[in-house]
Amino acid sequence: MPEDEKPATNRAEQDKTEQDAESRARAQRARLARVFGDVLPEQTADDRSESTSRTSADWFERERPPHHF
């Protein structure tokens, strides 16, 4: 087994390895956020409560294509 692929032999080495992996993952997420921005909003329309009650008929009227009048 090559020197750099030896398994961690004690708990301190395992903790350091886990912390390094978490640190790399955080850095990767931060880099992706800088490049691509927030892909998903914090809250979607499904999560928000609607102030007015709407029925399925209301939805149908709003979504009906113009050629179906």
QUIDAPE-V375674 format. One record per run of one state. SS is the DSSP state (A for helix, B for strand, O for the rest). FROM is the first residue (numbers start at 0). TO is the last residue. If there is no record, write none. Layout:
ss=SS from=FROM to=TO
ss=SS from=FROM to=TO
This chain:
ss=O from=0 to=1
ss=A from=2 to=4
ss=O from=5 to=9
ss=A from=10 to=35
ss=O from=36 to=54
ss=A from=55 to=62
ss=O from=63 to=64
ss=A from=65 to=67
ss=O from=68 to=68
